[in-house]
Amino acid sequence: MSINKIMVVDDSTVDLLNLKNIVSDAGYQVVTASSGQEAIEKSAAEMPDLIFMDVVMQQMDGYQACREITHNESTKDIPIVFVTSKGQKADRMWAEMQGGKSLVQKPYTPAQIIEQINAFQ
């Protein structure tokens, strides 16, 4: 699978911009969303190759958005990597149970983000 377009989802403007910059500086096309609902809508419209998703967001958390995306026939094959401050073993297990493929704990380094992208190439 070739990764070209990556969606970044976070309700924090600072975190969203930071992640967007890391991904775009690495040469990838970036689509952003600032809520779980927006992520669901944009994933179907934009069909990204990979999604980096925050967990703790207003209205709809990343887990719920992940479930919606992975249960939609057109978007079910898009890998989702959670980017969150929740890094306990239980959090990682729950992320997998929701359909997430991986989890990066905040604070993260640009190298950790690039490593995740490379894992899905």
N, C-alpha and C positions, 0 to 999 in steps of 0.2 A: 504494500500500500504506500502510495506517495502522499506526503503531507505538503499541501500548498496553502490552504486556507484554514486559519485557526480562529475560533471564537473564544473571547475572554469575557467572563461574566463575574462582576463584582459590584455591589452597591456602594462601595467606598471609591470615590473619585480618585484618590491617591493610589490605592491598590490597583485599580483598573488601569490607570495610566502607567504605573510601574510595569505591570505585566505586559501591557500592550507594547511598551517600548522594548522590553526584552525580546518579545516575539518578532516585532517588526525589524529590529536591529539584526536579528538572525536571518532576515531575508524572507519572512513569511508574510502573506497577506493576512490582515487582522480585521475581524468583525467584533464589535463590542456590544455588550448588553449590560444593563445596570439593574436587572431584576430577573427573578426566575421566570416570570410570565414572558418577558421580552426574550429571554433565552429560548423558550419553547417556540415562540413565533419565528424568531430569526433562524433557528436551527432548520426549520422546515423551508424557509424562504431562501436561505443562503447555502445550505448543505455544506457546512464546514467539514474538514477532514478530522478535526480534533477539537475538543472543548475543554478549556480550563474553567472550572466552576467553583465559586466561593460557596460555603455552606450556609453561614449565618447571614440571611438577608431578610428585609422587611416583606410582609405579605406572604411570599412563598419562598421557603428555603431551598437550598441547592439540592437537597435530597429529593424533595417533591418534584422539582424541575427535572432532575435526572430520571426519575421514574416515568414522568410524562414523555420525555424524549426517547427513552429506551423501549417504551411500549407503543410508540408510534411506528407504523410499518415503514414509513419513508425515512425516519431518522434513527431507527433502532441500532444501526451498525456504526454510528458515530461514537468513537471512544470518548469517555468523559473522565477527566482527571480532576479530582477535588483539590482545591488550594485553600487551606483552612488553618486556623490556629488550633483546631481540635486534632490532636495527634495521638491520643491514647489507643491502645490495642482495640478496645471496643469501638472507637470511632472508625478505625480502619476496616473492621469487620462489617460495621453498619454501612459504610460507604460501598463496600463490595456487594452487600445484599441489596442495595438500591440500584445497582447496575454500573457503579463506577469501576473503572479499570485500574485506577491508581490514586494515591493521595500524596500531596506535597504539603508539608507543614510550614506555616508562616512562623518566623521570617524565613524566607528561602533565598537562595543565591541564583543569579542568572544561569549558572552551570546546572543547577538542579532542574530548572525549567527546560533548558535545551536537552538535557538527558532524557526527560520525559518525552519530548517531541521525537528524539532519535529512537526511542523504544518502540514507537509506532510506525516507523518508516518501513 
